[in-house]
Amino acid sequence: MLKEYKTVTSIAGPLMLVKSVEQAKFGHIVDIQLRDGSIRRGEILEVDGENILVQIFEGTEGIDIDETVVRILGKPQELAVSRDILGRVFTGRGVPADDGPDIIPEKSLDINGLAINPFSRDYPNEFIQTGISTIDGLNPLVRGQKLPIFSASGLPHDDMTAQLARQAAVLGKDESFAVVFAAMGITFESAQFFIDDLTATGAIERAAMFINLANDPAIERIATPRVALTAAEYLAFEQDMHVLVILSDMTNYCEALREISAARKEVPGRRGYPGYLYTDLASLYERAGRIKGKKGSITMIPVLTMPEDDKTHPVPDLTGYITEGQIIMSRSLHRKSIAPPVDVLPSLSRLKDKGIGDKKTREDHADLYNQLYAAYSRGKESQELSAILGEGALNDDDLLYMKFANEFEKKYISQGYYENRSIEETLDLGWKLLSMFEDSELKRIDVELIEKYMPKFRKNETADSGDSTDG
C-alpha cells in the first residue's frame, strides 16, 4: 500500500514543497488528492533529504495545503504502448486526447530512455523520400539521421512539417513506416491544423500524435518529446518499423526547461538557459538512429524557431552541434511567395552522400546536386550584382546564370505543400533546368552521365521552342 503524506508546507506557482517524505527519488511521479477527492499528478523535481519539490501537471490552483494528501508512486512516468497507438492523438503526457478508447498496453515503458550506445549504432545509409525536392534532391535524408529544420517566427514551418508527416516514405515494398509527431507549446489552432491535415489525407492511420498546447504546464512540455521518443523506440525496435519522429517546436521545449530551471533556482548559463542545455538536448537527439541487429530505425526532424532569426542563439547553435546538418528556411524567399521557402545554399545534410547513388536513388544524383548548387550559387551572385549595378552591367554568362537562379527558385524550390515529387521527378527536374546551359558549362557532372541523361531534355527543350514558334 502506498504511503500517504499530509505534510505540504508551501505552494509557489506550479511548485509544491512536501516535508518528511521517505525514500523519494528524483523524477518519480506523485498523486495529489485534493479535499474534494479529485486527483492531480506531479513529478518530483528536487529531493533535499526528506523534503521534496513537486511540479504539478495540472497546476496548483484551488489546492488547500492542510487538506491535501500526497502519495509517492515510486516509479517514473511511463507510457502504455501497443501497435494501437498508431492513428491516435494523445496529450503531451501520453493520455488519449481523441474520442478513442484507452490503449490496452502490451507493456508500459519508462519515458526517460537512454541514448543509443555508440558501439551498438549502425551507420545510416538508406534513403528516405520526403517528396520535397530541396530535401530529396539537395539534402537527402537517410534512415537514422537527425536533420533539424531551422525556421523563424512568421515562416510556414507548420505547413512544411505537415507535408513531411504526410509524404515521407521509405522506398521498398516490404518496409513498414510510421510517423511519431510531437508538438510542444503550440496554439490550439496549430494543433487542430495538424490533426485535420493528417486526418483529411489519411496519413493519421500511420501516425501517433502527442500534443502539448501553449497553455499546458511547462513540466508536461519537458515530458512530451520523451513520451514521443518512447513510442518511437517501441515501434522501431520492437515492431520493426521505420519511424520518422518530428519534434516541433524545440525552442518552446527549451523555454520550458529554462522556466523549470529558474523555479529550482539553478545557476543560469547563456541567455538564462540552464548550463546543462546541451546535455539535455543530446539526451533527446541521440535516441534516434539505427541499432545493429534491429530491422527498424528512428529518423528525427526537430523543428525550431530561431529567436530574431539568429543562428547563434543557444537553441539552434547547440542543435547544430548535435545533429547531422540543418534545413534553413528563408524569410526573403517567403516574401517572394516561394513555398516551402528553403534556403538551399546554407542548408546541409552531412549524411547525404551515404543514402544516394545507384540502387539507392540514381547514379546521377551526386553529380547533379553538385552542379545545381554551383549554378544556383553563381546565379545568386548575379542577382545581387543586378540589384546593385543593374542588368545592363552583367555579361551574357551572368544573365544566363541569373535566369537559371530565377527558374530554379520558381520551379525546383517552390513546389507548394501538396505536391509529392518522387526522387525520379526531382532528378529529372534538375536536368531540365540545367538544359539551358551548354554541356561545356556542366563541369561538375561526369561526361558519361551528361551523354546518358541530357539528350532527352535537350530534345524536349527544342520541341517546346518549336511549338511556341508555330503558335
Backbone torsions as a table, in degrees:
resi	resn	phi	psi	omega
1	MET	NA	138.3	-177.9
2	LEU	-72.1	139.2	179.4
3	LYS	-79.9	139.4	-178.1
4	GLU	-108.6	146.1	179.9
5	TYR	-129.5	134.9	173.9
6	LYS	-117.4	50.9	-173.4
7	THR	-120.0	31.3	175.7
8	VAL	-68.6	125.4	-175.6
9	THR	-108.8	-27.7	-179.7
10	SER	-158.9	157.3	177.7
11	ILE	-133.1	132.8	176.5
12	ALA	-137.5	108.9	-176.2
13	GLY	61.4	-127.7	179.5
14	PRO	-87.4	5.7	-173.6
15	LEU	-102.7	144.8	-179.7
16	MET	-131.8	130.8	177.8
17	LEU	-100.0	126.6	179.9
18	VAL	-122.1	131.0	-177.1
19	LYS	-106.4	164.1	174.5
20	SER	57.1	46.6	-179.4
21	VAL	-103.8	136.1	-178.6
22	GLU	-100.3	139.6	169.9
23	GLN	55.5	36.9	175.2
24	ALA	-83.1	147.2	-179.3
25	LYS	-129.5	144.9	179.3
26	PHE	-57.9	136.1	176.5
27	GLY	86.1	-7.1	179.5
28	HIS	-78.2	160.3	-175.4
29	ILE	-96.1	145.1	175.3
30	VAL	-127.5	150.0	170.5
31	ASP	-100.1	137.6	177.5
32	ILE	-118.8	113.6	-180.0
33	GLN	-98.2	123.2	-178.5
34	LEU	-87.0	174.5	-176.9
35	ARG	-60.2	-33.7	-178.1
36	ASP	-82.6	2.9	178.5
37	GLY	92.8	-9.7	179.5
38	SER	-70.5	153.1	-176.3
39	ILE	-115.4	130.6	169.4
40	ARG	-116.1	160.9	-176.3
41	ARG	-123.0	144.1	179.5
42	GLY	-140.2	173.9	179.4
43	GLU	-127.1	139.2	-179.8
44	ILE	-75.4	116.7	-178.9
45	LEU	-92.2	-26.3	-174.8
46	GLU	-153.5	140.1	175.7
47	VAL	-122.7	121.1	179.9
48	ASP	-127.6	90.7	-175.6
49	GLY	65.4	-117.8	178.6
50	GLU	-98.2	7.3	178.8
51	ASN	-104.2	137.6	178.0
52	ILE	-127.1	147.3	174.6
53	LEU	-108.7	122.4	-174.6
54	VAL	-115.8	132.2	170.6
55	GLN	-100.0	127.9	-175.4
56	ILE	-95.7	127.1	-176.5
57	PHE	-59.4	-45.0	-174.8
58	GLU	-86.0	2.0	-178.2
59	GLY	89.5	168.9	-173.3
60	THR	-107.7	6.4	-176.9
61	GLU	-59.7	131.9	175.5
62	GLY	81.7	6.2	-178.7
63	ILE	-82.6	130.7	175.8
64	ASP	-97.3	115.2	-175.0
65	ILE	-55.9	-43.5	-173.5
66	ASP	-71.0	-25.4	-174.2
67	GLU	-106.8	8.5	-175.7
68	THR	-93.4	135.3	178.9
69	VAL	-112.3	130.4	-179.0
70	VAL	-112.5	130.6	176.8
71	ARG	-118.5	127.5	176.7
72	ILE	-87.0	116.7	-175.2
73	LEU	-79.2	-15.7	174.7
74	GLY	72.7	23.5	177.5
75	LYS	-154.3	154.2	176.6
76	PRO	-74.8	174.4	178.4
77	GLN	-66.1	136.9	-178.0
78	GLU	-124.7	157.6	176.9
79	LEU	-118.7	127.9	175.3
80	ALA	-79.0	123.2	-174.7
81	VAL	-124.6	145.4	166.3
82	SER	-161.3	175.4	-179.9
83	ARG	-66.2	-15.2	-178.9
84	ASP	-71.7	-5.6	177.2
85	ILE	-69.2	-20.7	176.8
86	LEU	-68.8	138.4	-177.9
87	GLY	85.7	7.5	-175.0
88	ARG	-118.3	158.9	176.5
89	VAL	-118.0	131.0	-177.3
90	PHE	-124.8	162.9	169.6
91	THR	-73.8	176.2	179.1
92	GLY	-64.8	-14.8	177.7
93	ARG	-98.8	1.7	178.3
94	GLY	89.7	14.9	176.4
95	VAL	-89.2	131.1	-179.8
96	PRO	-52.7	130.7	-178.4
97	ALA	-117.5	5.6	176.1
98	ASP	-103.4	-165.6	-178.7
99	ASP	-90.5	8.1	-177.1
100	GLY	-80.8	170.8	-178.9
101	PRO	-75.4	168.6	172.9
102	ASP	-62.7	150.0	177.3
103	ILE	-73.5	129.2	172.1
104	ILE	-87.0	106.6	-168.1
105	PRO	-77.7	142.8	167.0
106	GLU	-77.9	-31.4	176.4
107	LYS	-163.5	164.7	174.1
108	SER	-115.0	129.5	-174.2
109	LEU	-116.0	140.7	173.5
110	ASP	-63.8	128.7	-176.5
111	ILE	-74.3	-15.9	-178.0
112	ASN	-87.6	64.8	-179.0
113	GLY	-69.4	172.4	-177.9
114	LEU	-104.9	154.5	172.1
115	ALA	-62.6	152.3	179.0
116	ILE	-68.0	131.9	177.8
117	ASN	-59.5	126.6	-179.0
118	PRO	-55.0	-34.6	179.9
119	PHE	-64.9	-30.8	-176.5
120	SER	-88.2	-8.1	-176.1
121	ARG	-70.0	140.8	171.0
122	ASP	-102.9	143.3	-172.8
123	TYR	-73.4	133.4	177.9
124	PRO	-67.6	127.8	-179.9
125	ASN	-155.5	18.7	-178.7
126	GLU	-121.5	131.1	-171.6
127	PHE	-71.4	138.0	169.8
128	ILE	-112.4	127.1	-179.8
129	GLN	-90.3	120.8	179.0
130	THR	-98.2	-14.8	-177.2
131	GLY	81.0	1.1	179.3
132	ILE	-107.6	119.4	-172.0
133	SER	-61.0	-38.8	-177.5
134	THR	-66.1	-23.1	175.3
135	ILE	-91.6	-56.3	-175.3
136	ASP	-61.8	-42.5	-175.1
137	GLY	-81.4	-37.6	-170.3
138	LEU	-113.1	-30.4	-179.0
139	ASN	-135.2	64.4	-172.0
140	PRO	-56.2	141.7	177.9
141	LEU	-96.8	133.9	179.2
142	VAL	-121.1	155.9	-177.0
143	ARG	-60.4	129.3	179.7
144	GLY	92.9	-1.1	-178.1
145	GLN	-85.3	157.9	171.7
146	LYS	-115.2	108.4	-175.5
147	LEU	-127.0	98.2	-175.9
148	PRO	-78.4	157.7	171.6
149	ILE	-108.4	120.2	176.9
150	PHE	-95.6	112.7	-179.4
151	SER	-119.3	-167.5	178.8
152	ALA	-152.5	165.5	-178.6
153	SER	-57.2	131.8	178.1
154	GLY	90.7	-8.5	178.4
155	LEU	-91.0	153.4	-170.8
156	PRO	-83.8	53.6	179.5
157	HIS	-68.9	-26.7	176.9
158	ASP	-62.9	-41.8	179.8
159	ASP	-64.1	-42.7	-179.6
160	MET	-69.1	-37.6	178.0
161	THR	-63.3	-44.7	177.6
162	ALA	-62.6	-38.4	178.0
163	GLN	-62.7	-42.0	177.1
164	LEU	-62.3	-43.6	-180.0
165	ALA	-63.1	-36.0	179.8
166	ARG	-73.4	-44.4	-163.4
167	GLN	-98.8	-25.3	-172.1
168	ALA	-59.3	137.9	-178.6
169	ALA	-157.0	152.7	172.7
170	VAL	-95.9	145.3	-179.3
171	LEU	-85.2	127.6	-176.7
172	GLY	138.1	134.9	-172.5
173	LYS	-72.3	-31.8	-171.9
174	ASP	-98.4	15.7	-176.4
175	GLU	-97.8	132.5	176.0
176	SER	-94.1	131.4	-175.0
177	PHE	-127.2	140.0	178.4
178	ALA	-141.7	158.4	177.4
179	VAL	-121.5	129.5	171.7
180	VAL	-112.2	118.8	-173.5
181	PHE	-113.7	121.5	178.8
182	ALA	-117.8	121.0	179.2
183	ALA	-112.4	130.5	-175.9
184	MET	-122.8	121.8	174.1
185	GLY	68.3	27.8	-179.4
186	ILE	-92.3	163.5	179.1
187	THR	-76.7	163.4	178.1
188	PHE	-61.0	-38.2	-179.9
189	GLU	-63.1	-42.2	178.7
190	SER	-65.0	-41.9	179.1
191	ALA	-61.0	-44.1	-179.6
192	GLN	-65.8	-34.7	177.1
193	PHE	-60.2	-47.9	-179.2
194	PHE	-63.6	-44.9	-178.5
195	ILE	-63.5	-47.7	-179.0
196	ASP	-63.1	-42.0	-176.8
197	ASP	-64.1	-47.7	-178.9
198	LEU	-70.3	-32.2	179.1
199	THR	-70.1	-44.2	-177.3
200	ALA	-64.0	-32.9	-177.6
201	THR	-94.5	-2.2	179.7
202	GLY	82.5	-3.3	-178.1
203	ALA	-68.6	-17.3	-179.2
204	ILE	-62.7	-25.8	-177.3
205	GLU	-63.6	-25.3	179.8
206	ARG	-110.7	15.9	-175.5
207	ALA	-122.6	149.5	168.6
208	ALA	-121.0	125.9	-174.8
209	MET	-113.1	130.7	176.8
210	PHE	-120.2	114.8	-169.8
211	ILE	-121.6	121.0	174.0
212	ASN	-111.1	118.2	-176.5
213	LEU	-83.4	165.6	-176.9
214	ALA	-61.6	-29.0	-178.9
215	ASN	-94.4	6.6	175.3
216	ASP	-82.3	160.3	-175.0
217	PRO	-63.9	149.6	179.5
218	ALA	-63.0	-35.3	-178.6
219	ILE	-65.5	-32.2	175.3
220	GLU	-69.3	-35.5	179.6
221	ARG	-63.0	-34.5	178.4
222	ILE	-71.6	-31.6	-179.6
223	ALA	-77.8	-27.9	-170.3
224	THR	-55.5	-52.1	179.9
225	PRO	-64.3	-29.7	178.7
226	ARG	-70.5	-39.0	175.8
227	VAL	-63.0	-45.7	-178.9
228	ALA	-63.0	-42.5	-179.3
229	LEU	-69.4	-31.1	174.9
230	THR	-64.3	-43.0	176.0
231	ALA	-62.1	-41.8	-179.6
232	ALA	-64.8	-40.8	179.7
233	GLU	-63.6	-38.3	177.9
234	TYR	-64.3	-47.2	-178.6
235	LEU	-66.0	-38.5	-175.0
236	ALA	-78.0	-48.9	-168.0
237	PHE	-100.7	-8.0	174.8
238	GLU	-117.3	-22.9	177.8
239	GLN	-111.2	4.7	174.8
240	ASP	59.1	37.4	179.1
241	MET	-103.1	155.3	170.8
242	HIS	-93.9	119.4	-170.2
243	VAL	-115.4	129.7	171.6
244	LEU	-101.1	119.3	178.5
245	VAL	-102.5	122.9	176.8
246	ILE	-111.5	122.3	179.8
247	LEU	-114.2	114.9	-176.8
248	SER	-141.1	122.3	10.6
249	ASP	-119.2	125.4	-175.8
250	MET	-65.8	-22.9	175.9
251	THR	-65.0	-40.9	176.8
252	ASN	-63.0	-38.3	176.8
253	TYR	-60.4	-46.4	-178.1
254	CYS	-67.2	-33.7	175.8
255	GLU	-64.0	-39.5	177.7
256	ALA	-65.5	-38.8	177.8
257	LEU	-62.5	-39.7	178.3
258	ARG	-66.3	-39.1	179.4
259	GLU	-63.2	-45.7	179.8
260	ILE	-65.6	-40.1	179.2
261	SER	-61.5	-41.6	178.9
262	ALA	-66.1	-38.5	179.4
263	ALA	-64.7	-31.1	179.1
264	ARG	-86.3	0.7	178.3
265	LYS	59.6	40.4	176.4
266	GLU	-80.2	154.9	178.4
267	VAL	-69.6	122.5	-176.6
268	PRO	-75.6	154.5	174.3
269	GLY	-104.8	-143.9	-176.2
270	ARG	-61.7	129.3	179.9
271	ARG	54.6	28.6	176.1
272	GLY	85.4	-6.6	178.2
273	TYR	-74.2	152.2	179.7
274	PRO	-64.2	152.0	-178.1
275	GLY	-64.3	-19.1	-179.2
276	TYR	-95.3	19.3	-178.4
277	LEU	-58.3	-44.3	179.6
278	TYR	-59.0	-47.7	-179.2
279	THR	-62.7	-40.5	-178.6
280	ASP	-65.3	-45.2	178.3
281	LEU	-63.4	-41.1	179.7
282	ALA	-62.8	-34.6	179.7
283	SER	-65.0	-23.7	175.4
284	LEU	-87.0	-53.4	-173.7
285	TYR	-62.3	-35.5	-175.8
286	GLU	-78.9	3.2	172.0
287	ARG	-82.8	-7.2	176.1
288	ALA	-90.0	151.8	176.6
289	GLY	144.2	-167.1	176.3
290	ARG	-120.6	147.0	-178.9
291	ILE	-117.0	133.9	179.5
292	LYS	-56.9	132.6	179.0
293	GLY	87.0	-6.2	178.5
294	LYS	-108.8	137.0	-178.4
295	LYS	-75.8	-36.4	-175.3
296	GLY	-75.9	174.0	-179.8
297	SER	-155.3	156.6	174.0
298	ILE	-120.4	118.4	174.9
299	THR	-108.9	136.5	-172.2
300	MET	-121.8	134.4	171.5
301	ILE	-123.5	94.5	173.0
302	PRO	-78.2	137.9	177.4
303	VAL	-112.7	131.6	178.6
304	LEU	-141.5	147.7	175.8
305	THR	-98.9	129.7	-179.0
306	MET	-85.6	114.9	177.1
307	PRO	-57.1	129.2	-179.4
308	GLU	57.5	29.2	179.7
309	ASP	57.0	30.4	-172.1
310	ASP	-99.3	109.9	179.9
311	LYS	-71.5	-15.6	179.4
312	THR	-91.0	0.3	175.5
313	HIS	-60.0	145.6	-174.7
314	PRO	-52.5	-36.7	-175.4
315	VAL	-68.0	-55.2	176.2
316	PRO	-66.7	-33.9	-178.1
317	ASP	-61.7	-51.1	-178.9
318	LEU	-70.4	-35.7	177.3
319	THR	-60.6	-41.2	179.6
320	GLY	-62.4	-32.6	179.0
321	TYR	-70.0	-33.7	-172.4
322	ILE	-87.7	-34.3	-172.5
323	THR	-92.9	177.4	-174.7
324	GLU	-108.0	61.0	177.5
325	GLY	119.4	-167.8	177.1
326	GLN	-165.4	146.1	170.8
327	ILE	-106.8	120.9	-174.3
328	ILE	-108.2	128.4	177.2
329	MET	-90.7	143.4	-171.5
330	SER	-111.2	129.3	176.8
331	ARG	-70.4	-35.7	-179.1
332	SER	-67.4	-38.7	176.3
333	LEU	-68.1	-35.9	178.0
334	HIS	-62.3	-37.9	178.2
335	ARG	-66.0	-25.9	177.2
336	LYS	-84.1	5.8	-178.4
337	SER	64.2	30.3	175.5
338	ILE	-89.7	126.3	-174.4
339	ALA	-134.3	129.0	-6.2
340	PRO	-75.0	142.3	-173.6
341	PRO	-81.8	68.7	-177.6
342	VAL	-87.6	125.1	177.3
343	ASP	-85.8	99.1	-168.4
344	VAL	-73.4	-26.8	-174.5
345	LEU	-67.9	-46.7	176.6
346	PRO	-84.5	-8.4	177.8
347	SER	-73.2	153.3	-174.7
348	LEU	-158.1	135.8	167.9
349	SER	-117.3	110.4	-173.7
350	ARG	-69.5	-15.3	-178.8
351	LEU	-106.4	13.5	-172.5
352	LYS	-62.1	-32.0	-179.4
353	ASP	-69.1	-19.8	-173.8
354	LYS	-83.5	-21.9	-173.4
355	GLY	-109.2	10.6	-176.1
356	ILE	-126.1	173.5	178.5
357	GLY	114.0	-174.2	-177.9
358	ASP	-60.1	134.5	-179.6
359	LYS	73.6	-0.6	173.0
360	LYS	-114.9	-58.8	171.3
361	THR	-120.7	-81.4	175.4
362	ARG	-160.5	153.9	-173.2
363	GLU	-62.3	-26.1	-176.2
364	ASP	-88.0	-1.5	-169.4
365	HIS	-59.9	-50.5	-174.6
366	ALA	-64.1	-48.9	179.0
367	ASP	-61.2	-39.0	-176.5
368	LEU	-65.3	-46.0	-177.7
369	TYR	-70.6	-30.1	175.4
370	ASN	-62.9	-41.1	180.0
371	GLN	-70.3	-39.6	178.4
372	LEU	-63.5	-42.4	176.8
373	TYR	-59.0	-48.9	-176.3
374	ALA	-62.3	-44.6	-178.1
375	ALA	-68.0	-40.8	-179.4
376	TYR	-68.6	-37.7	178.4
377	SER	-61.7	-44.9	178.0
378	ARG	-67.5	-36.3	178.5
379	GLY	-64.1	-37.1	177.4
380	LYS	-65.6	-37.4	176.2
381	GLU	-63.0	-39.6	178.6
382	SER	-66.7	-37.9	176.4
383	GLN	-59.8	-43.2	-179.5
384	GLU	-67.2	-41.0	177.2
385	LEU	-62.5	-40.7	179.7
386	SER	-62.9	-38.5	180.0
387	ALA	-66.9	-31.1	-177.9
388	ILE	-87.7	-47.0	-171.8
389	LEU	-103.4	-16.3	-174.5
390	GLY	91.9	153.8	-177.3
391	GLU	-62.3	-27.7	-178.6
392	GLY	-62.6	-21.3	-178.9
393	ALA	-86.4	-5.2	-177.5
394	LEU	-92.4	144.5	174.4
395	ASN	-84.3	179.1	-174.6
396	ASP	-62.6	-38.9	179.0
397	ASP	-64.3	-43.9	179.5
398	ASP	-61.2	-41.0	179.7
399	LEU	-64.2	-38.7	-179.9
400	LEU	-66.2	-43.1	179.4
401	TYR	-67.9	-34.8	176.8
402	MET	-66.0	-39.4	176.2
403	LYS	-61.8	-41.8	178.2
404	PHE	-60.8	-46.0	-178.5
405	ALA	-59.5	-41.7	179.3
406	ASN	-64.6	-44.3	179.7
407	GLU	-67.3	-38.0	-179.9
408	PHE	-62.4	-41.9	178.8
409	GLU	-67.8	-41.0	-175.8
410	LYS	-73.8	-35.8	-171.7
411	LYS	-107.6	-32.2	-175.9
412	TYR	-95.1	-53.9	-179.0
413	ILE	-70.2	-48.4	-177.1
414	SER	-84.1	115.6	178.2
415	GLN	-136.3	-0.4	-177.0
416	GLY	79.3	175.2	-174.7
417	TYR	-100.1	2.5	-178.7
418	TYR	-127.2	13.0	173.9
419	GLU	-99.4	120.9	-178.1
420	ASN	-106.9	100.9	-176.8
421	ARG	-92.1	132.9	172.9
422	SER	-72.1	163.8	-179.4
423	ILE	-63.7	-32.5	177.9
424	GLU	-66.0	-41.0	178.6
425	GLU	-64.7	-39.0	178.5
426	THR	-64.8	-45.7	180.0
427	LEU	-65.5	-41.4	179.0
428	ASP	-64.0	-37.0	178.3
429	LEU	-64.0	-37.6	176.4
430	GLY	-61.6	-44.3	177.2
431	TRP	-62.6	-41.8	-178.7
432	LYS	-61.1	-41.2	179.2
433	LEU	-69.1	-36.8	180.0
434	LEU	-74.1	-12.8	-178.3
435	SER	-67.3	-10.5	176.8
436	MET	-75.2	-12.6	178.5
437	PHE	-98.1	153.7	170.4
438	GLU	-69.4	154.1	-179.2
439	ASP	-57.7	-32.0	-178.3
440	SER	-65.4	-20.1	178.6
441	GLU	-82.6	-16.7	-176.0
442	LEU	-88.7	67.7	-170.9
443	LYS	-75.0	-14.9	-176.1
444	ARG	-98.9	2.4	179.8
445	ILE	-112.9	134.3	178.5
446	ASP	-58.5	138.8	-176.5
447	VAL	-57.7	-38.4	-179.3
448	GLU	-63.9	-36.4	178.3
449	LEU	-69.7	-38.5	176.8
450	ILE	-61.1	-45.1	-179.3
451	GLU	-65.5	-30.3	-177.3
452	LYS	-80.4	-41.4	-170.5
453	TYR	-104.1	-31.0	-171.6
454	MET	-72.6	-36.0	-176.2
455	PRO	-52.3	-39.0	-179.7
456	LYS	-58.7	-40.4	-176.4
457	PHE	-81.1	-31.1	172.8
458	ARG	-62.9	-40.5	-180.0
459	LYS	-64.2	-44.4	179.3
460	ASN	-63.4	-38.6	-179.8
461	GLU	-64.7	-40.9	178.6
462	THR	-65.3	-41.6	179.8
463	ALA	-64.3	-40.5	179.7
464	ASP	-62.8	-43.7	-179.4
465	SER	-68.3	-33.3	176.2
466	GLY	-65.4	-41.0	178.2
467	ASP	-62.2	-41.7	-178.4
468	SER	-68.7	-31.2	177.6
469	THR	-68.3	-43.8	180.0
470	ASP	-61.0	-37.8	-178.7
471	GLY	-64.4	NA	NA
